[in-house]
Amino acid sequence: MATGTKRPAPEDVENGNSMQALVQTKKAAVGKDAVIPTNKTMPTDYSFIEATPADSLKIVSFNVNSLPAACKKGFKEYVAAEDADIVCVQETKINQPMAFLLSKKTYPHAYWHCSKTKKGYAGTAVFSKVKPLKTTYGLGDMDTEGRMITLEFASFFLVACYVPNAGDKLVRLDRRMQWDTRMAAYMAELEQSKPVVYTGDLNVAHHPVDLARPESNKRSAGFTIEERNAFTALLKGSESGLPRVDVFRALNPDARAAGYTYFGYRANCRANRIGWRLDYFVVSQPLMSRVRDIFVRNQCYGASDHVPLVLLLKKDEPDANGAVAASPEAKEVELSVKFEKKSDVAESKD
């Protein structure tokens, strides 16, 4: 949500009108002509980041375009300021986990998936305050480049992914199509037991509104009709009959530049606002009732050629009698925080 805008009033949430109210609020704040920053270095003041609501789980997705390089440009300062419950990182470009990257007291659960076939390439990582029930790496035999980590929590799966690019002159388009097919089948399999949050650099601009220059990019990687149709099919749940939701677009139907998450280093793209929306949160439709908000951290450019994307997901769920009790995710975060406070004196910082 843009700085200075307000979330729906509590009475709207209680009356079940939160989603409609949120869409209307964000339409006013994040219109198609919204002005976005053009800074090329990370902020030094993060006071624009609001505290996470007590009933929400905050999940961040951030393509860092080389984690070692991003750390020199403000990545760790941003993570500290955002204070998310879960941070999903793509394109780490490392060959082994980075020791002491983030404090284990803050993020006791860290998961790394590095490329096995090419050094300093691709790679993903997830840092969490919440302990998952299970963690799975990759997408079968298709992922030898460290592109995917799946974390199972009590009420949903989190699939953190760096989708393969179709490449210059679309040399990897066939492989990309195979990946998309496998991914849709994988999500359908997970959804047989619980809903899915699918996030990361998905390397597709779904509609012309999702990039600055659609007419000249019709056969560019990320905007081919093949990739766009595959993403449409994934959202429709064509393989399972269970639809999914592109959360940002659902809540920001008119946003254009305000939705861009990638600005290439060439041609002064950032200053000229020549961007693409390549980073997403896609959720199984039943999870939309728990979505509190989503926003692009447009101000946070400079550690990478991407900016972070943030999702707020409601922790609490009503039971059959209408009472609201903390979900397992909420309880785990609370326990983690209590443990941190007790450990502050006994343990030194990483």
Secondary structure, 3 states (H helix, E strand, C coil): CCCCCCCCCHHHHHCCCHHHHHHHHHHHHCCCCCCCCCCCCCCCCCCCCCCCCCCEEEEEEEECCCHHHHHCCCHHHHHHHHCCCEEEEECCCCCCCCCCCCCCCCCCEEEEECCCCCCCCCCEEEEECCCCCEEEECCHHHCCCCCEEEEECCCCEEEEEECCCCCHHHCCHHHHHHHHHHHHHHHHHHCCCCCEEEEEECCCCCCHHHECCCHHHCCCCCCCHHHHHHHHHHHHCCCCCCCEEEHHHHHCCCCCHHHCCECCCHHHCCCCCCCECCEEEEEEHHHHHHEEEEEECCCCCCCCCECCEEEEEECCEECCCCCEECCHHHHHHHHHHHHHHHHCCCCCCC
